[in-house]
Amino acid sequence: MPFLPPRAALLRAARQPLRIDETALATPGPGEILVRNRAIAINPFDGIVQSLGSLVTPWLRYPAVLGTDLAGEVLAVGPGVSRFAPGDRVLGLALGVEKTVNRPAEGAFQDGVILREACAARMPSGLGFEQAAVLPLAFATAACGLFLSEHLGLRRPSLDRMRESSSDAVLVWGAATSVGSCAIQLAAAAGYRVIATCSARNFDHARRLGAATCVDYHDPAAATRIVDAVGDAPLAGALCVAAGAGGACIDIAGRCAGARRVAMASVPISLTDAPLTGQLRWKLGRLPRLALGFARLALHARRLGVRTSSIWGTAVVHDAWGARLFENFLEPALASGRFQVAPEPLVAGIGLESIPAAMQRLAQGVSARKVVVSLPDPAVEAGTAMSR
Ligand SMILES: NC(=O)c1ccc[n+]([C@@H]2O[C@H](COP(=O)([O-])OP(=O)(O)OC[C@H]3O[C@@H](n4cnc5c(N)ncnc54)[C@H](OP(=O)(O)O)[C@@H]3O)[C@@H](O)[C@H]2O)c1
């Protein structure tokens, strides 16, 4: 790391606050790159791992480094890496908390991060780090849910030729989320007619990304409006990206002709407000409701003959096709302007110290924005320190 010792936001044990500490830079191994981090995006999952790690990531070794989304500059490449060279500006999906990885060097919440070559894409010159950091996990999760055979198994997006839009529809429930923003674009690039739900104030957002029809999910008649919009055409699948929306998506899939499939990125009730201390009371109230929510969805789906699946977004990179997505789709699609960076970043702070406040900002709720932390340019920082 030039000029300044690298630091990380460390989670020393489950349910602890993050602590900033100096760390050593890892050396990239075969197929890996070392990236000097310039922007981190915050995901609901980060707070859930911090507070409920013993439930959702029981394998996690401590101290852990959380975070999946980042953008920065390549500092070094490992053996066999041909796509990148030092100095390249990249966005990337950090896999540090993945069960099969479980490695602090690959967590995004630090200055120097190890990325897998397959999980990185070169950024177009006009794209800022804060914008680019919005994409990686949302893109991976949307692609996982839409295209892998265990989920919706849709025909895949192509850049060679822009697919003609067909009459088959895809429902993206939660179009103003970061996952939904990528899903609209991916489904449209695969030639589907996208029906999207979001608040009415975000209709323009969804349309700009390629949605053909927008429905306000607050409308009590939303499900009927969606079924009407699908019409006689098949509904190829529904992607559910909002806690508590699974029942409505199953209902719609059951009422439409087509594949009768729903892929869910979210759980039946939100888990983002779990406290770090005094959790027992929260768990006693929430976990039975979560289990009941899953049971109700399973029963509802069975009754309507709808197949459901739960998405683990990073799983896409373990698929033979998905492993090439950052290289073969995202990078050229960003370069040609065919894939838009959305939603807009909401920069909640500068420096690793801002991560806890940024996580709190996300927990308060956002609308069509992605909470991001900007990391200063170390050359500028060093210059400032020298001039003091
Ligand atoms: N399974 C995975 O691997 C994975 C990966 C990433 C994210 N996720 C999950 O995906 C969800 C979205 O996360 P995110 O980070 O992309 O976005 P986010 O920042 O959590 O999404 C905020 C947006 O959610 C929308 N929203 C809230 N309730 C809704 C509802 N009932 N119906 C439709 N939209 C609703 C709001 O839309 P309006 O402003 O238009 O009201 C708001 O803009 C979260 O539940 C997250 O945990 C799962």
Ligand as a Chemical Component Dictionary entry (heavy atoms), coordinates in Angstrom:
data_LIG
# 
_chem_comp.id                   LIG 
_chem_comp.type                 NON-POLYMER 
_chem_comp.pdbx_formal_charge   0 
_chem_comp.three_letter_code    LIG 
# 
loop_
_chem_comp_atom.comp_id 
_chem_comp_atom.atom_id 
_chem_comp_atom.alt_atom_id 
_chem_comp_atom.type_symbol 
_chem_comp_atom.charge 
_chem_comp_atom.model_Cartn_x 
_chem_comp_atom.model_Cartn_y 
_chem_comp_atom.model_Cartn_z 
_chem_comp_atom.pdbx_ordinal 
LIG N1  N1  N 0  -30.142 -13.309 -1.314 1  
LIG C1  C1  C 0  -29.095 -12.561 -1.615 2  
LIG O1  O1  O 0  -28.016 -13.060 -1.968 3  
LIG C2  C2  C 0  -29.238 -11.064 -1.541 4  
LIG C3  C3  C 0  -28.221 -10.231 -2.032 5  
LIG C4  C4  C 0  -28.435 -8.842  -1.994 6  
LIG C5  C5  C 0  -29.615 -8.341  -1.436 7  
LIG N2  N2  N 1  -30.541 -9.196  -0.941 8  
LIG C6  C6  C 0  -31.804 -8.715  -0.368 9  
LIG O2  O2  O 0  -32.480 -7.994  -1.375 10 
LIG C7  C7  C 0  -33.253 -6.946  -0.775 11 
LIG C8  C8  C 0  -32.910 -5.630  -1.430 12 
LIG O3  O3  O 0  -31.612 -5.260  -1.066 13 
LIG P1  P1  P 0  -30.906 -4.084  -1.877 14 
LIG O4  O4  O 0  -29.644 -3.802  -1.147 15 
LIG O5  O5  O -1 -30.875 -4.421  -3.316 16 
LIG O6  O6  O 0  -31.904 -2.874  -1.789 17 
LIG P2  P2  P 0  -32.402 -1.964  -0.584 18 
LIG O7  O7  O 0  -31.537 -0.800  -0.464 19 
LIG O8  O8  O 0  -32.617 -2.793  0.648  20 
LIG O9  O9  O 0  -33.808 -1.551  -1.181 21 
LIG C9  C9  C 0  -34.460 -0.371  -0.862 22 
LIG C10 C10 C 0  -35.703 -0.368  -1.730 23 
LIG O10 O10 O 0  -36.577 -1.416  -1.304 24 
LIG C11 C11 C 0  -37.813 -1.136  -1.881 25 
LIG N3  N3  N 0  -38.870 -1.834  -1.160 26 
LIG C12 C12 C 0  -39.068 -1.876  0.169  27 
LIG N4  N4  N 0  -40.146 -2.637  0.461  28 
LIG C13 C13 C 0  -40.651 -3.058  -0.718 29 
LIG C14 C14 C 0  -41.753 -3.866  -1.077 30 
LIG N5  N5  N 0  -42.586 -4.387  -0.157 31 
LIG N6  N6  N 0  -41.959 -4.115  -2.378 32 
LIG C15 C15 C 0  -41.135 -3.606  -3.340 33 
LIG N7  N7  N 0  -40.078 -2.834  -3.060 34 
LIG C16 C16 C 0  -39.825 -2.555  -1.762 35 
LIG C17 C17 C 0  -37.960 0.361   -1.772 36 
LIG O11 O11 O 0  -38.597 0.762   -2.976 37 
LIG P3  P3  P 0  -39.394 2.148   -3.119 38 
LIG O12 O12 O 0  -38.423 3.219   -2.688 39 
LIG O13 O13 O 0  -39.748 2.200   -4.555 40 
LIG O14 O14 O 0  -40.572 2.062   -2.188 41 
LIG C18 C18 C 0  -36.509 0.874   -1.663 42 
LIG O15 O15 O 0  -36.156 1.697   -2.729 43 
LIG C19 C19 C 0  -32.953 -6.994  0.723  44 
LIG O16 O16 O 0  -33.975 -7.762  1.339  45 
LIG C20 C20 C 0  -31.629 -7.735  0.785  46 
LIG O17 O17 O 0  -31.424 -8.381  2.007  47 
LIG C21 C21 C 0  -30.381 -10.536 -0.985 48 
# 
loop_
_chem_comp_bond.comp_id 
_chem_comp_bond.atom_id_1 
_chem_comp_bond.atom_id_2 
_chem_comp_bond.value_order 
_chem_comp_bond.pdbx_ordinal 
LIG N1  C1  SING 1  
LIG C1  O1  DOUB 2  
LIG C1  C2  SING 3  
LIG C2  C3  SING 4  
LIG C2  C21 DOUB 5  
LIG C3  C4  DOUB 6  
LIG C4  C5  SING 7  
LIG C5  N2  DOUB 8  
LIG N2  C6  SING 9  
LIG N2  C21 SING 10 
LIG C6  O2  SING 11 
LIG C6  C20 SING 12 
LIG O2  C7  SING 13 
LIG C7  C8  SING 14 
LIG C7  C19 SING 15 
LIG C8  O3  SING 16 
LIG O3  P1  SING 17 
LIG P1  O4  DOUB 18 
LIG P1  O5  SING 19 
LIG P1  O6  SING 20 
LIG O6  P2  SING 21 
LIG P2  O7  DOUB 22 
LIG P2  O8  SING 23 
LIG P2  O9  SING 24 
LIG O9  C9  SING 25 
LIG C9  C10 SING 26 
LIG C10 O10 SING 27 
LIG C10 C18 SING 28 
LIG O10 C11 SING 29 
LIG C11 N3  SING 30 
LIG C11 C17 SING 31 
LIG N3  C12 SING 32 
LIG N3  C16 SING 33 
LIG C12 N4  DOUB 34 
LIG N4  C13 SING 35 
LIG C13 C14 SING 36 
LIG C13 C16 DOUB 37 
LIG C14 N5  SING 38 
LIG C14 N6  DOUB 39 
LIG N6  C15 SING 40 
LIG C15 N7  DOUB 41 
LIG N7  C16 SING 42 
LIG C17 O11 SING 43 
LIG C17 C18 SING 44 
LIG O11 P3  SING 45 
LIG P3  O12 DOUB 46 
LIG P3  O13 SING 47 
LIG P3  O14 SING 48 
LIG C18 O15 SING 49 
LIG C19 O16 SING 50 
LIG C19 C20 SING 51 
LIG C20 O17 SING 52 
# 
